[in-house]
Amino acid sequence: MNRFKRITAFEAYEKMQSVPDVIILDVRTAEEFAAGKIPGALLLPDYLVNQRAEKILPNKDAEILVYCHSGIRSREAAYELASLGYTNVWDFGGINAWPYERV
């Protein structure tokens, strides 16, 4: 079943603090990523998820927190990851609503 879960920024932040080895996945463009990101985020632009996810994210059972700018691309990327067999995908929307640290 192609499932992922939608969570709030607060819930994502809690997971970042409490889950060892959580993956924070930024699915924006390289230019957006360079302009500011959530600390520790890994870049995988949404349009490359289908082609590169299995190489960049080999553990399909890893906890993956997905975000973009406003939440549209993160939802699509989370769905794509779930379609590829990833089992712990969490979409927390856009960095535009992220009230915590950015670098």
C-alpha positions in Angstrom: 0.0 0.0 0.0 1.4 3.4 -1.0 1.1 5.2 2.4 2.9 8.0 4.1 1.9 10.0 7.0 1.3 13.8 7.3 2.6 15.4 10.5 3.1 18.9 11.8 6.4 20.8 12.0 6.2 20.3 15.8 5.9 16.5 15.4 8.7 16.5 12.9 10.9 18.5 15.3 10.1 16.0 18.1 11.2 13.1 15.9 14.4 14.9 14.9 15.2 15.2 18.6 14.2 11.7 19.7 14.8 9.3 16.7 18.4 8.3 16.2 19.5 8.4 12.5 16.3 10.1 11.3 16.7 11.3 7.8 15.6 14.9 7.0 14.9 15.0 3.3 14.7 18.3 1.5 13.0 17.9 -1.9 13.4 21.5 -3.1 15.9 22.6 -5.8 19.6 22.9 -5.2 19.3 26.7 -5.3 16.6 26.7 -2.7 18.6 24.3 -0.5 21.7 26.5 -0.8 19.6 29.6 0.3 18.6 27.9 3.6 17.7 24.5 5.0 16.9 22.7 8.1 20.1 21.6 9.9 21.2 18.1 8.9 18.9 17.9 5.8 19.8 15.8 2.8 19.0 17.2 -0.6 17.0 15.0 -3.1 15.0 17.3 -5.5 11.4 16.0 -6.0 11.9 15.5 -9.7 14.8 13.0 -9.0 13.1 10.9 -6.2 12.1 8.2 -8.6 15.6 8.0 -10.2 17.9 8.4 -7.2 16.1 7.5 -3.9 17.3 3.9 -3.7 20.9 5.0 -4.2 20.7 7.9 -1.7 18.3 6.2 0.7 19.3 2.5 0.7 17.4 1.6 4.0 13.7 1.5 3.0 12.7 1.1 6.7 14.6 4.3 7.8 12.5 7.1 9.3 12.4 9.8 6.6 11.0 13.3 7.3 10.2 15.1 4.0 9.8 18.8 3.4 9.9 21.4 0.6 9.0 25.0 0.4 5.2 25.0 0.9 4.2 21.4 1.2 3.1 20.5 -2.3 6.4 18.9 -3.5 6.9 17.2 -0.1 3.5 15.5 -0.4 4.3 14.3 -3.9 7.8 13.1 -3.0 6.5 11.3 0.1 3.9 9.5 -2.0 6.7 8.6 -4.5 8.9 7.2 -1.7 6.0 5.1 -0.3 5.4 3.8 -3.9 9.0 2.7 -4.0 8.6 0.7 -0.8 9.8 3.0 1.9 7.9 2.2 5.1 8.5 5.2 7.5 7.9 8.3 5.4 6.6 11.4 7.2 5.6 14.6 5.2 5.8 17.7 7.4 5.1 20.2 4.6 7.0 23.4 3.9 10.0 25.2 5.3 8.0 28.4 5.0 6.0 27.2 8.1 9.1 25.9 10.0 9.5 27.8 13.3 12.7 26.2 14.3 16.4 26.6 13.3 17.5 27.0 9.7 21.0 27.2 8.3 
